[in-house]
Amino acid sequence: MPTYTIVDKDTCIACGACGAAAPAIFDYDDEGLAYVHLDNNTGTAKIPKELADDFADAIENCPTESIKKLDKPAR
Protein backbone atom coordinates (compact mmCIF):
# COMPACT_ATOMS: atom_id res chain seq x y z
CA MET A 1 0.00 0.00 0.00
CA PRO A 2 1.44 3.42 -0.90
CA THR A 3 2.23 5.91 1.83
CA TYR A 4 1.96 9.69 1.58
CA THR A 5 2.90 12.40 4.04
CA ILE A 6 2.48 16.04 4.87
CA VAL A 7 3.97 18.25 7.59
CA ASP A 8 1.61 20.31 9.71
CA LYS A 9 3.53 23.59 9.61
CA ASP A 10 1.25 25.04 12.30
CA THR A 11 2.70 22.65 14.87
CA CYS A 12 6.26 22.25 13.50
CA ILE A 13 8.86 23.81 15.82
CA ALA A 14 11.74 23.71 13.30
CA CYS A 15 13.79 21.28 15.40
CA GLY A 16 15.40 19.57 12.40
CA ALA A 17 14.70 16.01 13.52
CA CYS A 18 12.85 14.97 10.36
CA GLY A 19 15.51 16.29 8.00
CA ALA A 20 18.21 14.53 9.99
CA ALA A 21 16.30 11.22 9.84
CA ALA A 22 15.03 11.49 6.26
CA PRO A 23 16.87 14.16 4.23
CA ALA A 24 15.59 12.66 0.97
CA ILE A 25 12.01 13.43 2.07
CA PHE A 26 12.10 16.57 4.22
CA ASP A 27 13.58 20.03 3.76
CA TYR A 28 13.07 23.42 5.42
CA ASP A 29 11.52 26.68 4.28
CA ASP A 30 12.93 30.17 4.88
CA GLU A 31 11.48 30.17 8.40
CA GLY A 32 13.12 26.83 9.22
CA LEU A 33 9.83 24.92 9.19
CA ALA A 34 9.85 21.45 7.70
CA TYR A 35 8.05 20.47 4.53
CA VAL A 36 7.95 17.44 2.23
CA HIS A 37 10.13 18.42 -0.71
CA LEU A 38 8.96 15.47 -2.82
CA ASP A 39 5.69 17.31 -3.53
CA ASN A 40 6.12 20.74 -1.91
CA ASN A 41 4.13 19.53 1.12
CA THR A 42 0.94 18.77 -0.79
CA GLY A 43 0.66 15.14 0.36
CA THR A 44 0.42 13.88 -3.21
CA ALA A 45 3.76 12.09 -3.78
CA LYS A 46 4.23 8.48 -2.72
CA ILE A 47 7.03 7.86 -0.24
CA PRO A 48 9.48 5.58 -2.08
CA LYS A 49 9.68 2.11 -0.51
CA GLU A 50 13.45 2.43 -0.13
CA LEU A 51 12.88 5.43 2.17
CA ALA A 52 10.31 3.71 4.40
CA ASP A 53 12.72 3.16 7.31
CA ASP A 54 13.96 6.77 7.20
CA PHE A 55 10.35 7.96 7.06
CA ALA A 56 9.44 5.85 10.10
CA ASP A 57 12.43 7.29 11.99
CA ALA A 58 11.34 10.84 11.12
CA ILE A 59 7.82 10.21 12.43
CA GLU A 60 9.16 8.64 15.62
CA ASN A 61 11.60 11.51 16.26
CA CYS A 62 9.18 14.39 15.62
CA PRO A 63 8.54 15.89 19.08
CA THR A 64 5.31 17.61 18.02
CA GLU A 65 3.81 14.82 15.87
CA SER A 66 3.71 17.28 12.96
CA ILE A 67 4.49 14.61 10.35
CA LYS A 68 1.26 13.03 9.17
CA LYS A 69 1.28 9.56 7.62
CA LEU A 70 -1.46 9.17 5.01
CA ASP A 71 -2.79 6.05 3.27
CA LYS A 72 -4.03 8.07 0.29
CA PRO A 73 -3.08 11.37 -1.34
CA ALA A 74 -4.17 14.46 0.54
CA ARG A 75 -5.84 15.83 -2.59
The first five atom37 places (N, CA, C, CB, O) and aatype in JSON, in Angstrom:
{
  "aatype": [12, 14, 16, 18, 16, 9, 19, 3, 11, 3, 16, 4, 9, 0, 4, 7, 0, 4, 7, 0, 0, 0, 14, 0, 9, 13, 3, 18, 3, 3, 6, 7, 10, 0, 18, 19, 8, 10, 3, 2, 2, 16, 7, 16, 0, 11, 9, 14, 11, 6, 10, 0, 3, 3, 13, 0, 3, 0, 9, 6, 2, 4, 14, 16, 6, 15, 9, 11, 11, 10, 3, 11, 14, 0, 1],
  "atom_mask": [
    [1, 1, 1, 1, 1],
    [1, 1, 1, 1, 1],
    [1, 1, 1, 1, 1],
    [1, 1, 1, 1, 1],
    [1, 1, 1, 1, 1],
    [1, 1, 1, 1, 1],
    [1, 1, 1, 1, 1],
    [1, 1, 1, 1, 1],
    [1, 1, 1, 1, 1],
    [1, 1, 1, 1, 1],
    [1, 1, 1, 1, 1],
    [1, 1, 1, 1, 1],
    [1, 1, 1, 1, 1],
    [1, 1, 1, 1, 1],
    [1, 1, 1, 1, 1],
    [1, 1, 1, 0, 1],
    [1, 1, 1, 1, 1],
    [1, 1, 1, 1, 1],
    [1, 1, 1, 0, 1],
    [1, 1, 1, 1, 1],
    [1, 1, 1, 1, 1],
    [1, 1, 1, 1, 1],
    [1, 1, 1, 1, 1],
    [1, 1, 1, 1, 1],
    [1, 1, 1, 1, 1],
    [1, 1, 1, 1, 1],
    [1, 1, 1, 1, 1],
    [1, 1, 1, 1, 1],
    [1, 1, 1, 1, 1],
    [1, 1, 1, 1, 1],
    [1, 1, 1, 1, 1],
    [1, 1, 1, 0, 1],
    [1, 1, 1, 1, 1],
    [1, 1, 1, 1, 1],
    [1, 1, 1, 1, 1],
    [1, 1, 1, 1, 1],
    [1, 1, 1, 1, 1],
    [1, 1, 1, 1, 1],
    [1, 1, 1, 1, 1],
    [1, 1, 1, 1, 1],
    [1, 1, 1, 1, 1],
    [1, 1, 1, 1, 1],
    [1, 1, 1, 0, 1],
    [1, 1, 1, 1, 1],
    [1, 1, 1, 1, 1],
    [1, 1, 1, 1, 1],
    [1, 1, 1, 1, 1],
    [1, 1, 1, 1, 1],
    [1, 1, 1, 1, 1],
    [1, 1, 1, 1, 1],
    [1, 1, 1, 1, 1],
    [1, 1, 1, 1, 1],
    [1, 1, 1, 1, 1],
    [1, 1, 1, 1, 1],
    [1, 1, 1, 1, 1],
    [1, 1, 1, 1, 1],
    [1, 1, 1, 1, 1],
    [1, 1, 1, 1, 1],
    [1, 1, 1, 1, 1],
    [1, 1, 1, 1, 1],
    [1, 1, 1, 1, 1],
    [1, 1, 1, 1, 1],
    [1, 1, 1, 1, 1],
    [1, 1, 1, 1, 1],
    [1, 1, 1, 1, 1],
    [1, 1, 1, 1, 1],
    [1, 1, 1, 1, 1],
    [1, 1, 1, 1, 1],
    [1, 1, 1, 1, 1],
    [1, 1, 1, 1, 1],
    [1, 1, 1, 1, 1],
    [1, 1, 1, 1, 1],
    [1, 1, 1, 1, 1],
    [1, 1, 1, 1, 1],
    [1, 1, 1, 1, 1]
  ],
  "atom_positions": [
    [[0.85, -1.18, 0.0], [0.0, 0.0, 0.0], [0.9, 1.24, 0.0], [-0.97, 0.0, 1.23], [1.83, 1.32, 0.8]],
    [[0.63, 2.2, -0.87], [1.44, 3.42, -0.9], [1.25, 4.26, 0.36], [1.1, 4.25, -2.13], [0.2, 4.22, 1.0]],
    [[2.27, 5.0, 0.69], [2.23, 5.91, 1.83], [2.51, 7.32, 1.35], [3.24, 5.49, 2.93], [3.37, 7.53, 0.49]],
    [[1.8, 8.27, 1.89], [1.96, 9.69, 1.58], [2.2, 10.42, 2.89], [0.7, 10.27, 0.81], [1.94, 9.88, 3.97]],
    [[2.68, 11.64, 2.81], [2.9, 12.4, 4.04], [2.77, 13.89, 3.79], [4.28, 12.09, 4.61], [2.87, 14.38, 2.67]],
    [[2.54, 14.58, 4.87], [2.48, 16.04, 4.87], [2.95, 16.5, 6.25], [1.01, 16.57, 4.54], [2.78, 15.79, 7.24]],
    [[3.55, 17.68, 6.31], [3.97, 18.25, 7.59], [2.98, 19.34, 7.97], [5.43, 18.81, 7.51], [2.69, 20.24, 7.17]],
    [[2.48, 19.26, 9.19], [1.61, 20.31, 9.71], [2.51, 21.46, 10.16], [0.71, 19.78, 10.9], [3.1, 21.42, 11.25]],
    [[2.62, 22.47, 9.33], [3.53, 23.59, 9.61], [3.03, 24.46, 10.77], [3.7, 24.44, 8.37], [3.79, 25.27, 11.3]],
    [[1.78, 24.3, 11.15], [1.25, 25.04, 12.3], [1.8, 24.51, 13.62], [-0.27, 24.99, 12.31], [1.87, 25.24, 14.61]],
    [[2.19, 23.23, 13.63], [2.7, 22.65, 14.87], [4.21, 22.37, 14.82], [1.97, 21.38, 15.18], [4.81, 22.06, 15.85]],
    [[4.81, 22.47, 13.65], [6.26, 22.25, 13.5], [7.02, 23.31, 14.29], [6.68, 22.29, 11.99], [6.68, 24.49, 14.25]],
    [[8.05, 22.88, 15.02], [8.86, 23.81, 15.82], [10.26, 23.99, 15.22], [8.97, 23.32, 17.26], [11.14, 24.55, 15.88]],
    [[10.47, 23.53, 14.01], [11.74, 23.71, 13.3], [12.93, 23.1, 14.05], [12.0, 25.19, 13.07], [14.0, 23.69, 14.11]],
    [[12.73, 21.92, 14.62], [13.79, 21.28, 15.4], [14.83, 20.58, 14.54], [13.19, 20.29, 16.37], [15.96, 20.37, 14.98]],
    [[14.46, 20.22, 13.3], [15.4, 19.57, 12.4], [15.46, 18.06, 12.48], [0.0, 0.0, 0.0], [16.24, 17.44, 11.77]],
    [[14.65, 17.46, 13.33], [14.7, 16.01, 13.52], [14.31, 15.24, 12.26], [13.8, 15.6, 14.66], [14.93, 14.23, 11.93]],
    [[13.3, 15.71, 11.55], [12.85, 14.97, 10.36], [13.89, 15.02, 9.25], [11.52, 15.55, 9.86], [14.13, 14.01, 8.58]],
    [[14.49, 16.17, 9.04], [15.51, 16.29, 8.0], [16.75, 15.48, 8.31], [0.0, 0.0, 0.0], [17.41, 14.98, 7.4]],
    [[17.07, 15.35, 9.59], [18.21, 14.53, 9.99], [17.92, 13.05, 9.75], [18.54, 14.76, 11.47], [18.8, 12.3, 9.33]],
    [[16.68, 12.63, 10.0], [16.3, 11.22, 9.84], [16.03, 10.86, 8.39], [15.08, 10.92, 10.67], [16.33, 9.75, 7.95]],
    [[15.45, 11.79, 7.63], [15.03, 11.49, 6.26], [15.28, 12.69, 5.34], [13.52, 11.11, 6.22], [14.34, 13.33, 4.88]],
    [[16.56, 13.0, 5.06], [16.87, 14.16, 4.23], [16.38, 14.04, 2.79], [18.34, 14.39, 4.22], [16.25, 15.05, 2.1]],
    [[16.11, 12.83, 2.33], [15.59, 12.66, 0.97], [14.1, 12.97, 0.89], [15.84, 11.23, 0.5], [13.54, 13.05, -0.2]],
    [[13.45, 13.14, 2.03], [12.01, 13.43, 2.07], [11.72, 14.85, 2.54], [11.31, 12.43, 2.99], [10.88, 15.54, 1.97]],
    [[12.42, 15.29, 3.58], [12.1, 16.57, 4.22], [13.16, 17.63, 3.98], [11.92, 16.37, 5.71], [14.35, 17.33, 3.89]],
    [[12.71, 18.87, 3.88], [13.58, 20.03, 3.76], [12.95, 21.14, 4.6], [13.76, 20.48, 2.25], [11.94, 20.92, 5.27]],
    [[13.54, 22.32, 4.57], [13.07, 23.42, 5.42], [12.84, 24.68, 4.6], [14.07, 23.7, 6.54], [13.59, 24.96, 3.66]],
    [[11.82, 25.43, 4.97], [11.52, 26.68, 4.28], [12.37, 27.81, 4.87], [10.01, 27.02, 4.37], [13.22, 27.57, 5.73]],
    [[12.14, 29.02, 4.43], [12.93, 30.17, 4.88], [12.78, 30.46, 6.37], [12.54, 31.4, 4.1], [13.64, 31.1, 6.97]],
    [[11.7, 29.98, 6.97], [11.48, 30.17, 8.4], [12.02, 29.0, 9.22], [9.99, 30.34, 8.68], [11.93, 29.0, 10.45]],
    [[12.58, 28.0, 8.54], [13.12, 26.83, 9.22], [12.11, 25.73, 9.47], [0.0, 0.0, 0.0], [12.44, 24.72, 10.07]],
    [[10.87, 25.93, 9.0], [9.83, 24.92, 9.19], [9.98, 23.82, 8.16], [8.43, 25.56, 9.11], [10.32, 24.08, 7.0]],
    [[9.71, 22.6, 8.58], [9.85, 21.45, 7.7], [8.73, 21.39, 6.67], [9.88, 20.17, 8.5], [7.62, 21.87, 6.91]],
    [[9.05, 20.79, 5.54], [8.05, 20.47, 4.53], [8.54, 19.27, 3.74], [7.77, 21.69, 3.59], [9.73, 18.97, 3.74]],
    [[7.62, 18.6, 3.06], [7.95, 17.44, 2.23], [8.39, 17.98, 0.87], [6.73, 16.46, 2.09], [7.57, 18.52, 0.12]],
    [[9.67, 17.84, 0.55], [10.13, 18.42, -0.71], [9.82, 17.54, -1.91], [11.61, 18.66, -0.64], [10.01, 17.98, -3.05]],
    [[9.35, 16.33, -1.7], [8.96, 15.47, -2.82], [7.78, 16.04, -3.59], [8.62, 14.06, -2.32], [7.65, 15.83, -4.8]],
    [[6.91, 16.77, -2.9], [5.69, 17.31, -3.53], [5.33, 18.71, -3.01], [4.52, 16.36, -3.3], [4.18, 19.14, -3.11]],
    [[6.33, 19.4, -2.46], [6.12, 20.74, -1.91], [5.05, 20.75, -0.81], [5.74, 21.71, -3.02], [4.27, 21.69, -0.69]],
    [[5.03, 19.66, -0.03], [4.13, 19.53, 1.12], [2.65, 19.48, 0.76], [4.36, 20.67, 2.07], [1.8, 19.95, 1.52]],
    [[2.34, 18.91, -0.39], [0.94, 18.77, -0.79], [0.34, 17.42, -0.4], [0.8, 18.98, -2.28], [-0.88, 17.25, -0.47]],
    [[1.17, 16.47, 0.0], [0.66, 15.14, 0.36], [0.23, 14.32, -0.83], [0.0, 0.0, 0.0], [-0.64, 13.45, -0.71]],
    [[0.84, 14.57, -1.99], [0.42, 13.88, -3.21], [1.47, 12.94, -3.78], [0.05, 14.88, -4.25], [1.16, 12.17, -4.69]],
    [[2.7, 12.97, -3.28], [3.76, 12.09, -3.78], [3.89, 10.87, -2.87], [5.11, 12.84, -3.88], [3.87, 10.99, -1.65]],
    [[4.03, 9.71, -3.49], [4.23, 8.48, -2.72], [5.63, 8.51, -2.1], [4.05, 7.23, -3.61], [6.59, 8.95, -2.73]],
    [[5.72, 8.02, -0.88], [7.03, 7.86, -0.24], [7.66, 6.61, -0.87], [6.9, 7.72, 1.33], [7.08, 5.53, -0.8]],
    [[8.83, 6.75, -1.48], [9.48, 5.58, -2.08], [9.73, 4.48, -1.04], [10.8, 5.98, -2.75], [10.11, 4.77, 0.1]],
    [[9.52, 3.23, -1.44], [9.68, 2.11, -0.51], [11.07, 2.07, 0.12], [9.4, 0.8, -1.22], [11.22, 1.68, 1.27]],
    [[12.08, 2.47, -0.65], [13.45, 2.43, -0.13], [13.7, 3.48, 0.96], [14.44, 2.62, -1.27], [14.73, 3.44, 1.64]],
    [[12.76, 4.41, 1.12], [12.88, 5.43, 2.17], [11.94, 5.17, 3.35], [12.59, 6.8, 1.58], [11.81, 6.01, 4.24]],
    [[11.3, 4.02, 3.36], [10.31, 3.71, 4.4], [10.91, 3.72, 5.8], [9.68, 2.34, 4.14], [10.28, 4.24, 6.73]],
    [[12.1, 3.18, 5.98], [12.72, 3.16, 7.31], [13.08, 4.57, 7.77], [13.97, 2.27, 7.31], [12.86, 4.93, 8.92]],
    [[13.63, 5.38, 6.86], [13.96, 6.77, 7.2], [12.69, 7.54, 7.55], [14.69, 7.45, 6.02], [12.68, 8.33, 8.49]],
    [[11.63, 7.3, 6.79], [10.35, 7.96, 7.06], [9.83, 7.59, 8.44], [9.32, 7.59, 5.98], [9.37, 8.45, 9.19]],
    [[9.89, 6.31, 8.78], [9.44, 5.85, 10.1], [10.27, 6.5, 11.21], [9.54, 4.31, 10.19], [9.72, 6.88, 12.25]],
    [[11.57, 6.63, 10.99], [12.43, 7.29, 11.99], [12.04, 8.75, 12.16], [13.9, 7.18, 11.58], [12.02, 9.26, 13.28]],
    [[11.73, 9.43, 11.05], [11.34, 10.84, 11.12], [10.05, 11.01, 11.93], [11.15, 11.41, 9.7], [9.96, 11.9, 12.77]],
    [[9.08, 10.15, 11.67], [7.82, 10.21, 12.43], [8.08, 9.99, 13.92], [6.8, 9.16, 11.89], [7.57, 10.72, 14.76]],
    [[8.87, 8.98, 14.22], [9.16, 8.64, 15.62], [9.9, 9.77, 16.34], [9.99, 7.36, 15.68], [9.68, 9.99, 17.53]],
    [[10.77, 10.48, 15.63], [11.6, 11.51, 16.26], [10.97, 12.89, 16.27], [12.9, 11.58, 15.56], [11.54, 13.81, 16.87]],
    [[9.82, 13.08, 15.64], [9.18, 14.39, 15.62], [8.55, 14.66, 16.99], [8.11, 14.47, 14.48], [7.61, 13.97, 17.38]],
    [[9.05, 15.66, 17.73], [8.54, 15.89, 19.08], [7.13, 16.47, 19.13], [9.47, 16.8, 19.81], [6.49, 16.44, 20.18]],
    [[6.64, 16.99, 18.02], [5.31, 17.61, 18.02], [4.29, 16.83, 17.19], [5.4, 19.03, 17.49], [3.16, 17.28, 17.01]],
    [[4.68, 15.65, 16.7], [3.81, 14.82, 15.87], [3.27, 15.6, 14.68], [2.65, 14.26, 16.71], [2.11, 15.44, 14.29]],
    [[4.12, 16.45, 14.09], [3.71, 17.28, 12.96], [3.73, 16.53, 11.63], [4.61, 18.48, 12.86], [3.12, 16.98, 10.66]],
    [[4.42, 15.4, 11.58], [4.49, 14.61, 10.35], [3.28, 13.69, 10.32], [5.82, 13.79, 10.27], [3.09, 12.86, 11.21]],
    [[2.47, 13.83, 9.31], [1.26, 13.03, 9.17], [1.47, 11.93, 8.14], [0.05, 13.92, 8.78], [1.89, 12.2, 7.01]],
    [[1.2, 10.7, 8.52], [1.28, 9.56, 7.62], [-0.1, 9.33, 7.03], [1.79, 8.27, 8.36], [-1.08, 9.18, 7.76]],
    [[-0.18, 9.31, 5.71], [-1.46, 9.17, 5.01], [-1.47, 7.91, 4.16], [-1.73, 10.41, 4.12], [-0.46, 7.53, 3.58]],
    [[-2.63, 7.25, 4.1], [-2.79, 6.05, 3.27], [-3.23, 6.38, 1.85], [-3.79, 5.12, 3.9], [-3.22, 5.51, 0.97]],
    [[-3.63, 7.63, 1.62], [-4.03, 8.07, 0.29], [-3.58, 9.51, 0.11], [-5.58, 7.92, 0.08], [-3.31, 10.2, 1.09]],
    [[-3.51, 9.98, -1.12], [-3.08, 11.37, -1.34], [-3.98, 12.35, -0.61], [-3.07, 11.69, -2.84], [-5.18, 12.11, -0.44]],
    [[-3.41, 13.45, -0.19], [-4.17, 14.46, 0.54], [-5.18, 15.17, -0.36], [-3.24, 15.48, 1.16], [-6.17, 15.72, 0.13]],
    [[-4.93, 15.15, -1.65], [-5.84, 15.83, -2.59], [-6.31, 14.89, -3.66], [-5.18, 17.04, -3.22], [-7.08, 15.29, -4.53]]
  ]
}
